[in-house]
Amino acid sequence: MSATADLLAFADADHALPVAVRADAVRLLGDTLAVGAAGVGAPGEEAILSVARGFGAGEEALLIGTAERLPAPSAAFVNGYRIHCLEWDAVHEPAVVHAMSAVTAALGAAIDRRGGCDPNDALTALAIGVDIAAGLGLAADSPLTFFRPATAGVIGAALAVARIDGAPLHDTLGIALCSAAGTMQPHLEGLATLPFQVANAARAAITASDLAKTGLPGPKDALEGPFGYFTLFDHGDLSRYTATLGKRWLISEVSVKPFPSGRASHAALGALQEFAGMQVERAELACPPLIHRLVGRPYRPDMTPAYARLCLQWLGALMLTDGHIDPRRFTDETMADPQLGDLAQKLSLVADSNDDPNALFPQQLRVTLSDGTKRTVEIAHTLGSPGNPLTEAQCRAKHDLARELAPAAADPRIFDDPLAYFTDTA
């Protein structure tokens, strides 16, 4: 069989998730829903909600963090934005894909629309969708030009939804390819249209499944064809991923984000946290070119919040000052604070000669304190990754902050019983 056929067979097969994989799926689902609830009211969210209300009437699916219901594609659209807008959502680092985001937003809306779902079926569909979204990233050997969380995300999300809905997988895959979109330009410019692309992927995923159920045909060689995914969006070898299908579950390799900022900032922020409150004269991060490209942008006092979440200079200054990163500090006044700005200028990034366009490591932080003391921190794994998991206290701190940021009326099951919220919203 072709690699595409292997992928579709995996998406369609009966699976019993291993106990540890199921536990990871529940844990990451809870993390994703909590982040989505915290995203209510974030910059740009009101515009997304306003437009989604105009897509059409209906009360099929619940919006994360509020009691409003919209048609399933519209709910997926809003929820996708809420999940990604704070840059706090989980990511598969080697794939460079926020693999939970579009999948959770689309699958949750599809499950809600049908009136609920067996928890094991929901978790299996979630794990499959995340696996495929991350797997497409792992198969790539080209640098990011399209926004991979959206382009890979729509395909993983669409197949997860199709599995729950009983839609033809082959056509769903083809229609999802025709719906795929997302560019790194909003990332470069630091705009709220970056999470819009995750929102769009989640909405398109449900639409792909719905259209496939009507009999609308999708391209049959969507991934490996001459104008398929691995020609247009990424270059790579799909079989590099499909060769291990079912032998490893990629959802268990997904990293959570302790800080609401671009994941490429987290290795440095985790290391800088131990210097919080100290008098730092300068700090330099030696890192692969991808890290420099993603978060090496210069500090500007007129930054947007989206830009600031991807500016390691300012994030580092905030960490050294506060000892943590709080989304409520991303205000015009705080971002233009001259003291934070002066401290930001003391941080720099130096790209190494790593020729892997998707590499996130190795990283080394070199800190010089005002008294002349010099410290070098070798960073082997980013905080929140499987190799450097969050402690119970760190998990609790994120959970508590997300609950604090979420609307007071948010369904408490989001934080206390996320699987029940996800599978039975009646």
Secondary structure, 3 states (H helix, E strand, C coil): CCHHHHHHHHHHCCCCCCHHHHHHHHHHHHHHHHHHHHCCCCCCHHHHHHHHHCCCCCCCEECCCCCCEECHHHHHHHHHHHHHCCCCCCEECCCCECCCHHHHHHHHHHHHHCCCCCHHHHHHHHHHHHHHHHHHHHHECCCCCECHHHHHHHHHHHHHHHHHHCCCHHHHHHHHHHHCCCECHHHHHCCCHHHHHHHHHHHHHHHHHHHHHHCCCCCCCCCCCCCCHHHHCCCECCHHHHCCECCECHHHHCECCCCCCCHHHHHHHHHHHHHCCCCEEEEEEEECHHHHHHHECCCCCCCCHHHHCCEHHHHHHHHHHHCCCCHHHCCHHHHCCHHHHHHHCCEEEEECCCCCCCCCCCEEEEEEECCCCEEEEEECCCCCECCECCCHHHHHHHHHHHHHHCCCCCCCHHHHCHHHHHHCCC
